[in-house]
Amino acid sequence: MPVLEFELTEPPDVITNYVWGVMMFPTDSNRAFEYFVRAQLAGRNIHAAPNTEEITLPVSWVKALVAGDSLEATGKKTIKARREGATAGILLLSAYLYSQTGQPLTL
């Protein structure tokens, strides 16, 4: 079972992309990181930046970009995993909310 390691002070988009990567690739940390890097860069919309603008990326991010599938290819391969992960997350959130309100969980 993967352990989620992040700082609560991180921006929500960073945490979201990290969690999605781990949820889609719970047994492959490299693939999870590759997804995270591509999702982070897609969110920054670097494709719209002028070609003359310089950006600085950590070496680990560059390696993830070179080694991994594109975000689109990863998305196509993981449609089922994303749906199952979202369903599990919604179920766990519902159970948590019911437990906090003292209401019985009925299905």
N, C-alpha and C positions, 0 to 999 in steps of 0.2 A: 504494500500500500504506500503510495507516495506521500511525502510530507510537504506541505505547503510552507515555504519559507519566504516571507516578505515583511516589509515594515508597514505598519498601519499609516505612516506618514506619506507613503507613496501616493501619487495621483491615482484616482480611480481607474483610468484607462490602463495604467501599468499593471495594476492588480488584476483587472479583468482579463487582459491579454495573457498574463502569466497563468491564471487559473484555467483559462480555456486551453492553453497548451498542455498543461498537466492533465486536465480531464480527458483530452483527446488522445494523449500518449502517456498513460500512467506508468507504463513499464519501460519507456524509452525517453530518458531525460534529454538526449541530444535532439530528438525530433520535437520534443516539447519546447526546447529552447529555440530551435529553428522557427517554429510557428510563432513564438513570442516575438522574435526579432522582426519577422516579416509583418506581423500585425502592428507592431509599434511603428515601423516605417510607413506602412500604409496609412496609419492614422495621422502621421505628420505630413502626408501628401507631398513627399519629396519629388514626385514625378512632375509636379507643377512648378517646381523651382527652376529658375534659369540655369542653364548648363554652366554658366560662369561662376555660380555660387558654390563655395567649398563647404563640405560638411565633414565632420570628424566623427568616426565610429570606432568603438573598441574593436580590437583585433578579433575577439570572440564573435562579434556580430558579423564581421566580414567573412569569417570562416563559415558561419551559419548560412549566410547568403550564398556562398559558393557551393557548399555541400548539400544544401537542402532543396526540396521541391519548392515551386512557387506557391504563393498563398492560395491562388486559384486552384492549383492541382491538389494541394493539401485539402482544401475545402471540399472538392469533389470526392476525394477518397474517404472523407470523414463525416459525410452527411449523417449516416446512421449513428455513429458514435456521438455526434453533437446532439442529436435528438434524444438519445438515451441519457446522455449526461444532463441535459436540461431537464428532462423528466425526473431524474433522480434528485436533482437539486431542488426542483419545485416541491417534490414530495417531502424531502428533508426540511425545507423551509416551512412547509405547512405543518409538519409534525412539531417543529420548534415553536411556531406561533400558537398552535393549539396548547402546547404544554405551558406556555407563558400565560395564557388566558384562563387555564384551568378547564377548558372545554374538551370533551372526549373527541377522539379522532374517529370519525365514522366514514366508511368508504361506501 
